[in-house]
């Protein structure tokens, strides 16, 4: 009995046909390289839709959102990626306990927004407040505050979930592979902030101040996601922050 035959009898899986091994290696390489290869094209298309939206004031970037969501879901269903790689996992309480100071800091920024404080010091605080209220998905006016707030509480939930999937799960995670986590958080936060400027009007200082405030939120969301890789924690923080920010705006408005 030859040595190779003896090994085969002890462990049949130790001897594989060269052709099949090569095919498995090729398939593995395609799976590992395929997702990153498609990501730059996906991000490019998303940025194009966002640029068109900024130029025209129309929500064209919604099509980019659809592409991003399809990519996230497809990477799981077609390539067998575990849900945990998409930020979907348990341990909500444990992960929130790891980052609660960041969540509390972001909540504090909503009660006393730094950019809004700067705007009031510089004399355009009321204009910035009107600008922020104007980009809310529901119009708030005299006699309609209660139903508008109730509607917003419902609308904000799926909206913030979609934003966290797009900007943190897809864009931030995708950029982290090539740029590193800090740069990925910064870029994803800036793109996140620019999306909030679509369809808004106002002077350059008002728009820039608003974008800076949203980018600051995005940075904190990005750090929270990078530390926990838990979509539920980031989503819950985003939702509560938006609700608290809305109530703070109404107190001023």
C-alpha positions as CSV (number, residue, x, y, z in Angstrom):
1,X,0.0,0.0,0.0
2,X,1.4,3.4,-1.0
3,X,1.7,6.2,1.4
4,X,-0.9,8.3,-0.5
5,X,-3.4,5.4,-0.4
6,X,-2.8,5.0,3.4
7,X,-3.6,8.7,3.9
8,X,-6.7,8.4,1.8
9,X,-7.9,5.5,4.0
10,X,-7.3,7.4,7.2
11,X,-8.8,10.7,6.0
12,X,-10.6,10.5,2.6
13,X,-11.2,14.3,2.6
14,X,-7.4,14.9,2.8
15,X,-7.0,13.8,-0.8
16,X,-9.1,16.0,-3.2
17,X,-9.2,15.9,-7.0
18,X,-7.0,18.7,-8.3
19,X,-9.7,19.9,-10.7
20,X,-12.3,20.2,-8.1
21,X,-10.0,21.9,-5.7
22,X,-9.2,24.5,-8.3
23,X,-12.8,25.1,-9.0
24,X,-13.5,25.6,-5.3
25,X,-10.6,28.1,-5.1
26,X,-12.0,30.0,-8.1
27,X,-15.5,30.1,-6.6
28,X,-14.1,31.3,-3.3
29,X,-12.1,34.0,-5.0
30,X,-15.1,35.2,-6.9
31,X,-17.1,35.4,-3.7
32,X,-14.4,37.3,-1.8
33,X,-13.6,39.7,-4.6
34,X,-17.0,40.1,-6.1
35,X,-18.6,42.3,-3.5
36,X,-15.8,44.9,-3.2
37,X,-15.5,45.0,-7.0
38,X,-19.2,46.0,-7.4
39,X,-19.2,48.5,-4.5
40,X,-17.3,51.3,-6.2
41,X,-19.8,51.3,-9.1
42,X,-22.7,51.2,-6.7
43,X,-21.3,54.1,-4.7
44,X,-20.6,56.0,-7.9
45,X,-24.2,55.6,-9.1
46,X,-25.4,56.7,-5.7
47,X,-23.2,59.8,-5.7
48,X,-24.5,60.7,-9.2
49,X,-28.1,60.5,-8.1
50,X,-27.2,62.6,-5.1
51,X,-25.5,65.2,-7.3
52,X,-28.5,65.4,-9.6
53,X,-30.7,65.8,-6.6
54,X,-28.6,68.7,-5.2
55,X,-28.6,70.4,-8.6
56,X,-32.3,70.0,-9.3
57,X,-33.8,69.9,-5.8
58,X,-35.6,66.6,-6.7
59,X,-35.3,63.5,-4.6
60,X,-33.5,61.5,-7.4
61,X,-31.2,60.0,-4.8
62,X,-34.1,57.8,-3.6
63,X,-33.2,55.6,-6.5
64,X,-29.7,55.4,-5.0
65,X,-31.3,54.3,-1.8
66,X,-33.1,51.5,-3.6
67,X,-29.8,50.3,-5.2
68,X,-28.1,50.3,-1.8
69,X,-30.9,48.4,-0.1
70,X,-30.9,45.8,-3.0
71,X,-27.1,45.5,-2.7
72,X,-27.3,44.9,1.1
73,X,-30.1,42.3,0.9
74,X,-28.6,40.7,-2.2
75,X,-25.1,40.3,-0.6
76,X,-26.8,38.2,2.1
77,X,-29.2,36.1,-0.1
78,X,-26.9,35.5,-3.1
79,X,-23.5,35.2,-1.4
80,X,-24.5,33.7,1.9
81,X,-23.1,36.5,4.1
82,X,-24.3,36.1,7.7
83,X,-26.8,38.7,8.9
84,X,-24.3,39.8,11.6
85,X,-22.0,41.2,8.8
86,X,-24.9,43.5,7.9
87,X,-25.2,44.7,11.5
88,X,-28.2,42.5,12.3
89,X,-27.5,40.7,15.6
90,X,-28.5,40.4,19.2
91,X,-26.8,41.8,22.3
92,X,-28.6,45.1,22.0
93,X,-28.3,45.9,25.7
94,X,-24.6,45.0,25.9
95,X,-23.6,46.9,22.8
96,X,-25.6,50.0,23.9
97,X,-23.9,49.8,27.2
98,X,-20.5,50.1,25.4
99,X,-21.4,53.2,23.5
100,X,-24.1,55.0,25.7
101,X,-21.8,58.0,26.3
102,X,-21.7,58.7,22.6
103,X,-25.5,58.3,22.3
104,X,-25.9,60.6,25.3
105,X,-23.6,63.1,23.7
106,X,-25.6,63.1,20.5
107,X,-28.8,63.5,22.5
108,X,-27.2,66.5,24.3
109,X,-26.3,68.0,20.9
110,X,-30.0,67.9,20.0
111,X,-31.1,69.8,23.1
112,X,-28.3,72.4,22.7
113,X,-27.2,72.1,19.0
114,X,-23.7,73.5,18.6
115,X,-24.3,74.7,15.1
116,X,-27.7,76.3,16.1
117,X,-25.9,78.1,19.0
118,X,-23.3,79.4,16.6
119,X,-26.0,80.6,14.2
120,X,-27.8,82.5,17.0
121,X,-24.5,84.1,18.1
122,X,-23.9,85.2,14.5
123,X,-27.4,86.5,14.1
124,X,-29.1,84.0,11.8
125,X,-30.5,81.5,14.3
126,X,-34.2,82.0,13.5
127,X,-33.4,81.6,9.8
128,X,-31.5,78.4,10.4
129,X,-34.4,77.1,12.6
130,X,-36.9,77.8,9.8
131,X,-34.5,76.1,7.3
132,X,-34.3,72.9,9.4
133,X,-38.1,72.9,10.0
134,X,-38.6,73.4,6.3
135,X,-36.8,70.2,5.4
136,X,-38.9,68.0,7.7
137,X,-41.0,65.4,5.9
138,X,-44.2,66.8,7.4
139,X,-45.3,70.5,7.5
140,X,-45.6,72.0,10.9
141,X,-47.9,75.0,11.4
142,X,-50.3,76.6,13.8
143,X,-53.0,74.2,14.8
144,X,-51.3,71.1,13.3
145,X,-48.5,70.5,15.7
146,X,-50.0,67.4,17.5
147,X,-51.0,65.4,14.3
148,X,-47.7,66.5,12.6
149,X,-45.6,65.3,15.5
150,X,-47.6,62.0,15.6
151,X,-47.0,61.5,11.9
152,X,-43.3,62.3,12.2
153,X,-42.9,59.7,15.0
154,X,-44.2,57.1,12.6
155,X,-42.4,58.4,9.4
156,X,-39.0,58.8,11.1
157,X,-38.8,55.1,12.2
158,X,-38.5,53.5,8.7
159,X,-36.6,56.6,7.4
160,X,-33.9,56.4,10.0
161,X,-33.6,52.6,9.4
162,X,-33.1,53.1,5.7
163,X,-30.5,55.8,6.3
164,X,-28.5,53.6,8.7
165,X,-28.5,50.7,6.3
166,X,-27.4,52.9,3.4
167,X,-24.8,55.1,5.1
168,X,-23.4,52.9,7.8
169,X,-24.0,49.2,6.7
170,X,-23.3,49.8,3.0
171,X,-21.2,52.9,2.5
172,X,-19.2,53.0,5.7
173,X,-18.5,49.3,5.8
174,X,-17.7,49.3,2.1
175,X,-15.3,52.2,2.3
176,X,-13.7,50.8,5.5
177,X,-12.2,47.9,3.4
178,X,-10.1,50.4,1.3
179,X,-9.9,53.6,3.2
180,X,-9.9,52.4,6.8
181,X,-12.6,53.0,9.4
182,X,-11.8,56.7,10.4
183,X,-11.8,57.9,6.8
184,X,-14.9,55.8,6.0
185,X,-16.8,57.3,8.9
186,X,-15.9,60.8,7.7
187,X,-16.9,60.2,4.1
188,X,-20.1,58.5,4.9
189,X,-21.0,61.3,7.3
190,X,-20.4,64.0,4.7
191,X,-22.5,62.1,2.1
192,X,-25.2,61.6,4.8
193,X,-25.2,65.4,5.5
194,X,-25.3,66.4,1.8
195,X,-28.4,64.3,1.3
196,X,-30.2,66.5,3.9
197,X,-29.5,69.6,1.8
198,X,-31.5,68.3,-1.2
199,X,-34.4,70.6,-1.9
200,X,-33.5,73.2,0.7
201,X,-33.2,76.9,0.2
202,X,-31.3,79.6,2.0
203,X,-28.0,81.5,2.1
204,X,-24.7,79.6,1.9
205,X,-24.0,80.2,5.6
206,X,-27.4,78.7,6.6
207,X,-27.0,75.6,4.4
208,X,-23.4,75.0,5.4
209,X,-24.3,75.4,9.1
210,X,-27.2,72.9,8.7
211,X,-25.0,70.4,6.8
212,X,-22.3,70.7,9.5
213,X,-24.8,69.9,12.2
214,X,-26.1,66.8,10.3
215,X,-22.5,65.7,9.6
216,X,-21.7,65.9,13.3
217,X,-24.6,63.5,13.9
218,X,-23.4,61.3,11.2
219,X,-19.9,61.1,12.7
220,X,-21.3,60.0,16.1
221,X,-23.6,57.4,14.4
222,X,-20.6,56.2,12.4
223,X,-18.5,55.8,15.5
224,X,-21.3,54.0,17.3
225,X,-21.7,51.6,14.4
226,X,-18.0,51.0,14.1
227,X,-17.7,50.1,17.8
228,X,-20.7,47.8,18.0
229,X,-21.4,46.7,14.4
230,X,-25.0,46.6,15.7
231,X,-27.6,48.1,13.4
232,X,-30.3,48.2,16.1
233,X,-28.1,50.3,18.4
234,X,-27.3,52.8,15.7
235,X,-30.9,52.9,14.5
236,X,-32.3,53.4,18.0
237,X,-29.9,56.2,18.7
238,X,-30.7,57.9,15.4
239,X,-34.4,57.6,15.9
240,X,-34.4,59.0,19.5
241,X,-32.0,61.7,18.5
242,X,-34.3,62.8,15.6
243,X,-37.4,62.7,17.9
244,X,-35.6,64.7,20.6
245,X,-34.3,67.2,18.0
246,X,-37.8,67.6,16.7
247,X,-39.2,68.4,20.1
248,X,-36.3,70.8,20.8
249,X,-37.1,72.6,17.5
250,X,-40.8,72.9,18.4
251,X,-39.8,74.4,21.7
252,X,-37.9,77.1,19.8
253,X,-40.3,77.3,16.8
